[in-house]
Amino acid sequence: MDTKKLGHSDLNISRLGLGSWAIGGNIGDWGWGQQSEKDSINTILTALDNGINWIDTAPAYGLGNAEVVINKALRQAKRKPYIFTKCGLCWNQGETALFNRLSKASITKEVEDSLSRLNVETIDLYQIHWPLPEANISEAWETLAELKKQGKVRHIGVSNFSVKQMEMLHQIVPITSNQSAYSLLNRTIEEAVLPWCAEHNVGTIHHSTMASGLLTGSMTKARFAQLDKRDWRHKNHLFQEPGFSQSLLLVEALRDIANERNCTVAEVAIAWTLSHPATTGSIIGARTPDQLSGLINASKVSLSAEDFSKISDFLDMATV
């Protein structure tokens, strides 16, 4: 799989990275329901065998469970990937509710907990998960810079940050990367965030590239109705009407392109995110090796000018 340098770092990352939110399993309001640990480990190993060289995770995914599962998988892995994790989303012992906290003391504990769960000496990329509370992002960034000096993390980045927020932090210590939601159904970062990152050599990695499964090609109204009631997508606005039905029409338009390209709908949707010149890599989330098989070739899909035109025409029509 092709690689691309992440910002000003020394990390050459594969165009696709494996996300681990769903692998974390059930955590109440913001989980994906029950998840087989065996399936999770096999998915990670399959991803690595197919050229993916980085895994994106966070303590919030499964309340630490995703990091634990990744550790178990890496014990069996032939090659060790880069590990990207985060700080800032916390929970109280014995509870599942998540809350934002960016104090120095909290982050210092969080990084030690992540190092322990992952069983690594250094985290390759450590990111502030959300810019909340916003009043504490400078304190958090200075803390991450200290952790880098201490050798506990190699590179530091942010996630879901605005241009204004990045400009402030970039003056303190240069930002390696920004991770933001980006998909055919969420293009808000195109106007300012992506151009700013390109201008300042800040890497960009995208999450939610398949709109939480809506752009996979396998989501239907019947399947959505059968999702585990603990699956957080029941609260996601993308799965509410009338937008849900409109998005399924987009999926059918993508299916026509996928059939011409001999690939999956999901791979077309992911390839579209990779096509932006500011994109370094996109995250794909899979719960089983079978799911992964319909995503892994996205980096090889080359969309034509006609494909882009078809997609653009549909999106323009949908917004009228």
Salt bridges, closest charged atoms under 4 A:
ASP10 OD1 - ARG154 NH2 3.03
ASP10 OD1 - HIS155 NE2 2.79
GLU37 OE2 - LYS72 NZ 3.13
ASP56 OD2 - LYS86 NZ 2.64
GLU67 OE1 - ARG117 NE 2.69
GLU112 OE2 - LYS152 NZ 2.38
ASP113 OD2 - LYS109 NZ 2.72
ASP124 OD1 - ARG154 NH1 3.00
GLU146 OE1 - LYS104 NZ 3.26
GLU190 OE1 - ARG187 NE 3.17
ASP228 OD2 - ARG230 NH2 2.91
ASP231 OD2 - ARG233 NH2 2.78
GLU241 OE2 - LYS221 NZ 3.56
GLU252 OE2 - ARG255 NH2 3.06
GLU260 OE2 - LYS310 NZ 3.50
GLU306 OE2 - LYS310 NZ 3.85
ASP307 OD2 - ARG261 NH2 2.80
